Amino acid sequence: MILYVDSNWISAYNMIEYMQIRRLAMHIFDYSFLDKGLLPAEIVNLTSTISAFNAISGERKEKNRSVYTELEKIARVQSVKSSNAIEGIITTDVRIKEIVNKNSAPLNHSEREIAGYRDALDEIHSANKQMSMSENMILHIHKVMTEIAGYELSGKYKSEDNLIMEIDENRRRRIRFAPVPAADTKEAMEQMILAYMEARDNPRINQLLLIPCVVLDFLCIHPFSDGNGRVSRLLSIFLLYKSGYDVGKYVSLEEQINEDKEYYYSALQESSIGWHTNENSYFEFIKNFLSVLYHCYKELDKRFSTVNGKRLSKTERIEQTVLNSVLPVSKSEICDILPDVSPTTVEAVLGKMVKTGSIIKLGRARATKYVNADYIS
């Protein structure tokens, strides 16, 4: 269990450790290591795959505007639900939809928190081209997100030091991470944004690698008394937009994080070790971010095929499911996507498509998958 607490609540047992951290020099924000070329092969492969997915998605969107509009509606609800759920802010699915679609006013504090995230997310989706990465932008997003809930420090940095603590099974507390002190928060945010701008303008730095580094640093600064996790996810979506990746509009990035939040928190903790002394490694958090993004594109594949196939015949739906899938897809996966179509029909259509050369068969027996021949070429 992770708790975010005010420094005044620290036990005497933890005070020595906390004061040692407080005396450390400020973290140096520098993303130039991304220009060194010494990147793990797994990370390089993931970035290449995601870039290819993004290009194919862009082509689809131009030809299927109505389908992407439908996907956007679904993702919007799931994003608001999941980002708040990660923080323990929940309500029923019925109420989530009513609030997100503005069919009902929020009835309590939790629902006002949910409505605030909706408003901030909507602004990023609709106005990201007019927005630029800055302190004012981040403060504005925090204000939009928290103002409706009556938060006293809405749109303002924390006024007191905060700590990230956890409680074990024996109810004993320990400091998991000590963020930047309140007095140093503004300077840290300024330095982070300047470092981001410098790296952003370096053509040799891949933006997909830069974004998670900035998000990790934001979370280590922990500039707000409340709402840091939710703002970090909004910041991720915004920076993806600025880098040419809009998948977060059509598939919920927040839902993918929530699906495996233990991995997310583990990667966050791993990459924050030694952060104050500039000895941390960003790679574990980068891998988590890229993994989430990769799964977003896989989910976009699946949802596109499902929504696009609503008015097609069974044969056409099978064809479109394979042809529109960026990744190779198996017969069983097609059956999962199209539960009303029999495996026999799926197998027959796949056989015809292989003969015509529109798809290519990969693997054998149970490992057999099919992929659009154009994607192979």
C-alpha positions as CSV (number, residue, x, y, z in Angstrom):
1,M,0.0,0.0,0.0
2,I,1.4,3.4,-1.0
3,L,0.6,6.6,0.8
4,Y,1.3,10.2,-0.1
5,V,1.8,12.2,3.1
6,D,2.9,15.5,4.5
7,S,6.4,15.6,6.0
8,N,4.9,16.6,9.4
9,W,3.6,13.0,9.7
10,I,7.0,11.3,9.6
11,S,7.8,9.1,12.5
12,A,10.9,9.7,14.6
13,Y,12.3,6.4,13.2
14,N,12.2,7.8,9.6
15,M,13.3,11.4,10.4
16,I,17.0,10.7,10.1
17,E,16.6,9.2,6.7
18,Y,14.4,12.0,5.6
19,M,16.8,14.7,6.8
20,Q,19.6,13.1,4.9
21,I,17.6,13.2,1.7
22,R,16.7,16.8,2.4
23,R,20.4,17.8,2.5
24,L,21.1,16.3,-0.9
25,A,22.0,18.6,-3.8
26,M,19.3,19.2,-6.4
27,H,18.9,16.6,-9.1
28,I,20.5,17.6,-12.4
29,F,18.1,17.4,-15.2
30,D,19.9,16.2,-18.3
31,Y,18.5,14.0,-21.1
32,S,21.7,14.0,-23.3
33,F,22.3,10.4,-22.4
34,L,19.6,9.6,-25.0
35,D,21.9,10.9,-27.6
36,K,24.7,8.5,-26.8
37,G,23.3,5.6,-28.8
38,L,23.9,3.1,-26.0
39,L,20.3,1.9,-25.7
40,P,19.1,-1.7,-24.9
41,A,18.0,-3.6,-28.0
42,E,14.6,-4.2,-26.5
43,I,14.0,-0.4,-26.2
44,V,15.2,0.2,-29.8
45,N,13.0,-2.5,-31.2
46,L,9.9,-1.2,-29.3
47,T,10.4,2.3,-30.5
48,S,10.7,1.1,-34.1
49,T,7.6,-1.0,-33.8
50,I,5.5,1.7,-32.2
51,S,6.6,4.2,-34.9
52,A,5.4,1.7,-37.6
53,F,2.1,1.2,-35.8
54,N,1.6,4.9,-35.6
55,A,2.1,5.4,-39.4
56,I,-0.4,2.7,-40.2
57,S,-2.9,4.1,-37.8
58,G,-2.6,7.5,-39.4
59,E,-3.4,6.0,-42.8
60,R,-6.4,4.2,-41.4
61,K,-7.7,7.3,-39.7
62,E,-7.8,9.2,-43.0
63,K,-9.9,6.5,-44.6
64,N,-12.1,5.7,-41.6
65,R,-13.0,8.9,-39.8
66,S,-16.3,7.7,-38.5
67,V,-14.7,4.6,-37.0
68,Y,-12.1,6.6,-35.2
69,T,-14.8,9.0,-33.9
70,E,-16.5,6.0,-32.3
71,L,-13.3,4.7,-30.8
72,E,-12.7,8.2,-29.4
73,K,-16.0,8.1,-27.5
74,I,-15.1,4.7,-26.0
75,A,-11.6,5.7,-25.0
76,R,-12.7,9.0,-23.3
77,V,-14.9,7.2,-20.8
78,Q,-12.2,4.5,-20.1
79,S,-9.5,7.1,-19.6
80,V,-11.5,9.1,-17.1
81,K,-12.5,5.9,-15.3
82,S,-9.1,4.3,-15.2
83,S,-6.9,7.3,-14.3
84,N,-9.1,8.0,-11.3
85,A,-9.4,4.3,-10.3
86,I,-5.6,4.1,-10.1
87,E,-5.8,6.7,-7.3
88,G,-8.7,4.9,-5.6
89,I,-11.3,7.4,-6.9
90,I,-14.2,5.3,-8.1
91,T,-17.9,5.2,-8.8
92,T,-20.3,3.0,-10.8
93,D,-19.8,2.6,-14.6
94,V,-23.3,4.2,-15.1
95,R,-22.2,7.3,-13.2
96,I,-18.9,7.5,-15.0
97,K,-20.6,7.6,-18.3
98,E,-23.2,10.1,-17.1
99,I,-20.4,12.4,-15.8
100,V,-18.1,12.0,-18.8
101,N,-20.9,12.7,-21.2
102,K,-22.1,15.6,-19.1
103,N,-25.6,14.0,-18.7
104,S,-25.5,14.5,-15.0
105,A,-23.7,16.9,-12.6
106,P,-21.3,15.3,-10.0
107,L,-23.0,14.5,-6.8
108,N,-20.1,14.2,-4.3
109,H,-16.4,14.8,-4.0
110,S,-15.2,11.7,-5.8
111,E,-17.5,12.5,-8.8
112,R,-16.2,16.1,-8.8
113,E,-12.6,14.7,-9.0
114,I,-13.8,12.5,-11.9
115,A,-15.4,15.5,-13.7
116,G,-12.2,17.5,-13.2
117,Y,-10.1,14.9,-15.0
118,R,-12.7,14.8,-17.8
119,D,-12.3,18.5,-18.3
120,A,-8.5,18.4,-18.3
121,L,-8.4,15.5,-20.7
122,D,-10.9,17.1,-23.0
123,E,-8.7,20.3,-23.1
124,I,-5.6,18.3,-24.0
125,H,-7.4,16.4,-26.7
126,S,-9.0,19.5,-28.3
127,A,-6.3,22.2,-27.7
128,N,-2.9,20.4,-27.7
129,K,-1.8,22.2,-30.9
130,Q,-2.2,25.5,-29.2
131,M,-0.6,24.5,-26.0
132,S,3.2,24.3,-25.3
133,M,5.2,22.6,-22.6
134,S,5.7,25.0,-19.8
135,E,5.2,25.5,-16.1
136,N,2.0,27.5,-16.8
137,M,0.6,24.7,-18.9
138,I,1.2,22.1,-16.2
139,L,-0.2,24.5,-13.5
140,H,-3.2,25.2,-15.8
141,I,-4.0,21.5,-16.3
142,H,-3.7,20.9,-12.5
143,K,-6.1,23.8,-11.9
144,V,-8.7,22.5,-14.5
145,M,-8.4,19.0,-13.0
146,T,-8.8,20.0,-9.3
147,E,-10.8,23.3,-9.3
148,I,-14.2,21.7,-9.5
149,A,-13.5,19.6,-6.4
150,G,-12.7,22.8,-4.4
151,Y,-9.1,22.0,-3.9
152,E,-7.4,24.7,-1.9
153,L,-4.1,24.6,-3.9
154,S,-5.7,24.2,-7.3
155,G,-3.2,25.2,-9.9
156,K,-0.4,25.9,-7.3
157,Y,2.7,24.0,-6.3
158,K,2.8,22.3,-2.9
159,S,3.3,24.6,0.1
160,E,4.7,21.9,2.4
161,D,7.1,19.0,1.8
162,N,5.5,15.7,1.0
163,L,6.6,12.1,1.1
164,I,5.7,8.9,-0.6
165,M,5.4,6.2,2.0
166,E,4.2,2.6,2.1
167,I,2.7,0.4,4.8
168,D,3.7,-3.3,4.9
169,E,1.6,-6.2,6.0
170,N,2.5,-5.5,9.6
171,R,1.2,-2.0,9.4
172,R,4.8,-0.5,9.6
173,R,5.5,2.6,7.6
174,R,8.6,3.4,5.7
175,I,9.6,6.2,3.3
176,R,9.5,4.9,-0.3
177,F,10.7,8.1,-1.8
178,A,11.2,11.7,-0.7
179,P,10.3,14.1,-3.5
180,V,11.8,17.5,-4.0
181,P,11.2,19.8,-1.0
182,A,8.4,22.5,-1.5
183,A,11.0,25.3,-1.4
184,D,12.9,23.9,-4.3
185,T,9.9,22.8,-6.4
186,K,9.6,25.7,-8.7
187,E,13.3,25.7,-9.6
188,A,13.2,21.9,-10.2
189,M,10.2,22.3,-12.5
190,E,11.9,25.1,-14.4
191,Q,15.1,23.0,-14.9
192,M,13.1,19.9,-16.0
193,I,11.2,21.9,-18.6
194,L,14.4,23.6,-19.9
195,A,16.1,20.2,-20.1
196,Y,13.1,18.8,-22.0
197,M,13.1,21.7,-24.5
198,E,16.8,21.2,-25.2
199,A,16.4,17.5,-25.8
200,R,13.2,17.9,-27.8
201,D,15.1,20.1,-30.2
202,N,17.9,17.6,-30.6
203,P,17.1,15.6,-33.8
204,R,19.2,12.6,-32.6
205,I,17.0,12.1,-29.6
206,N,13.9,9.9,-30.0
207,Q,10.9,11.6,-28.5
208,L,9.4,8.3,-27.4
209,L,12.4,7.8,-25.1
210,L,12.3,11.4,-23.9
211,I,8.7,11.5,-22.8
212,P,9.0,8.8,-20.0
213,C,12.2,10.4,-18.7
214,V,10.3,13.7,-18.3
215,V,7.3,12.0,-16.7
216,L,9.6,10.1,-14.2
217,D,11.3,13.4,-13.2
218,F,7.9,15.0,-12.8
219,L,6.8,12.2,-10.4
220,C,10.1,12.5,-8.5
221,I,9.6,16.2,-8.1
222,H,6.0,15.6,-7.0
223,P,5.2,19.3,-7.4
224,F,1.6,19.2,-6.1
225,S,0.1,18.2,-2.7
226,D,-2.4,16.1,-4.6
227,G,-3.1,14.9,-8.1
228,N,0.5,14.2,-9.2
229,G,-0.3,10.8,-10.6
230,R,-3.2,12.0,-12.7
231,V,-1.3,15.0,-14.0
232,S,1.5,12.7,-15.0
233,R,-0.8,10.7,-17.2
234,L,-2.3,13.8,-18.7
235,L,1.3,15.1,-19.3
236,S,2.1,11.8,-21.0
237,I,-0.8,12.1,-23.4
238,F,0.0,15.8,-24.1
239,L,3.7,15.0,-24.8
240,L,2.7,12.2,-27.1
241,Y,0.5,14.6,-29.0
242,K,3.4,17.0,-29.4
243,S,5.6,14.2,-30.7
244,G,3.0,13.1,-33.3
245,Y,1.4,10.2,-31.5
246,D,-2.3,10.5,-30.9
247,V,-3.2,6.9,-29.9
248,G,-4.2,8.2,-26.4
249,K,-7.3,9.7,-28.1
250,Y,-8.6,6.4,-29.4
251,V,-7.3,3.9,-26.8
252,S,-7.1,4.7,-23.1
253,L,-3.4,4.9,-22.1
254,E,-4.7,5.1,-18.5
255,E,-6.6,1.8,-18.8
256,Q,-3.5,0.1,-20.1
257,I,-1.5,1.4,-17.1
258,N,-4.2,0.3,-14.7
259,E,-4.3,-3.2,-16.3
260,D,-0.8,-3.8,-14.9
261,K,-0.2,-1.1,-12.4
262,E,2.0,-3.3,-10.3
263,Y,4.5,-3.3,-13.1
264,Y,4.1,0.4,-13.5
265,Y,4.8,1.1,-9.8
266,S,7.7,-1.4,-9.8
267,A,9.3,0.4,-12.8
268,L,8.7,3.7,-11.2
269,Q,10.4,2.6,-8.0
270,E,13.3,1.0,-9.8
271,S,14.1,4.1,-11.9
272,S,13.8,6.5,-9.0
273,I,16.5,4.8,-6.9
274,G,19.4,7.2,-6.7
275,W,17.5,10.0,-8.4
276,H,18.5,12.7,-6.0
277,T,22.2,11.9,-6.5
278,N,21.8,11.5,-10.3
279,E,22.6,7.8,-10.1
280,N,19.3,6.5,-11.2
281,S,18.6,4.6,-14.5
282,Y,15.6,5.7,-16.5
283,F,15.5,2.5,-18.6
284,E,13.1,0.4,-16.5
285,F,10.5,3.2,-16.6
286,I,11.2,3.8,-20.3
287,K,10.5,0.1,-20.9
288,N,7.3,0.3,-19.0
289,F,6.1,3.4,-20.9
290,L,6.9,1.8,-24.3
291,S,5.2,-1.5,-23.2
292,V,2.1,0.4,-22.3
293,L,2.2,2.3,-25.6
294,Y,2.7,-0.9,-27.6
295,H,-0.3,-2.5,-25.9
296,C,-2.3,0.6,-26.8
297,Y,-1.6,0.0,-30.5
298,K,-2.5,-3.7,-30.2
299,E,-5.8,-2.7,-28.5
300,L,-6.4,-0.1,-31.2
301,D,-6.0,-2.9,-33.8
302,K,-8.5,-5.0,-32.1
303,R,-11.1,-2.2,-31.5
304,F,-10.7,-0.9,-35.0
305,S,-11.6,-4.3,-36.4
306,T,-14.5,-4.7,-34.1
307,V,-16.1,-1.2,-34.7
308,N,-15.3,-1.2,-38.4
309,G,-17.0,-4.6,-38.9
310,K,-20.4,-3.8,-37.3
311,R,-22.2,-3.4,-40.7
312,L,-20.2,-5.9,-42.7
313,S,-21.0,-9.5,-43.6
314,K,-19.2,-12.3,-41.7
315,T,-16.8,-12.9,-44.5
316,E,-16.0,-9.2,-44.8
317,R,-15.6,-8.8,-41.1
318,I,-13.0,-11.7,-41.0
319,E,-11.2,-10.2,-44.0
320,Q,-11.1,-6.7,-42.4
321,T,-9.9,-8.1,-39.0
322,V,-6.9,-9.6,-40.6
323,L,-6.2,-6.9,-43.1
324,N,-6.5,-4.1,-40.6
325,S,-4.3,-5.8,-37.9
326,V,-0.9,-4.4,-37.7
327,L,0.3,-7.5,-35.9
328,P,0.0,-11.1,-37.1
329,V,-3.3,-12.6,-35.8
330,S,-4.3,-16.2,-35.1
331,K,-7.5,-17.9,-35.9
332,S,-8.4,-18.1,-32.2
333,E,-7.8,-14.4,-31.8
334,I,-10.1,-13.7,-34.7
335,C,-12.7,-15.9,-33.1
336,D,-12.3,-13.9,-29.8
337,I,-12.8,-10.6,-31.7
338,L,-15.8,-12.0,-33.7
339,P,-17.6,-14.3,-31.2
340,D,-20.7,-14.7,-33.5
341,V,-18.6,-16.2,-36.3
342,S,-17.9,-19.9,-36.3
343,P,-14.2,-21.2,-36.3
344,T,-15.1,-23.1,-39.5
345,T,-16.1,-20.0,-41.3
346,V,-13.0,-18.2,-40.1
347,E,-10.8,-21.0,-41.3
348,A,-12.4,-21.1,-44.7
349,V,-12.1,-17.3,-45.3
350,L,-8.4,-17.4,-44.1
351,G,-7.7,-20.2,-46.6
352,K,-9.2,-18.2,-49.5
353,M,-7.2,-15.1,-48.5
354,V,-3.9,-17.1,-48.4
355,K,-4.6,-18.5,-51.9
356,T,-5.3,-15.0,-53.3
357,G,-2.2,-13.6,-51.8
358,S,-3.9,-10.9,-49.7
359,I,-2.5,-12.4,-46.5
360,I,0.5,-14.4,-45.6
361,K,0.5,-17.5,-43.4
362,L,3.2,-17.5,-40.7
363,G,4.1,-20.5,-38.5
364,R,2.6,-23.9,-38.2
365,A,-0.1,-25.8,-36.2
366,R,-1.2,-23.9,-33.1
367,A,1.4,-21.2,-33.7
368,T,-0.1,-20.3,-37.1
369,K,-0.8,-16.6,-37.6
370,Y,-1.9,-14.5,-40.5
371,V,-0.8,-11.0,-41.6
372,N,-1.6,-8.5,-44.3
373,A,0.8,-9.2,-47.2
374,D,1.2,-5.4,-47.7
375,Y,2.7,-5.1,-44.2
376,I,5.3,-7.8,-45.0
377,S,6.3,-6.2,-48.2
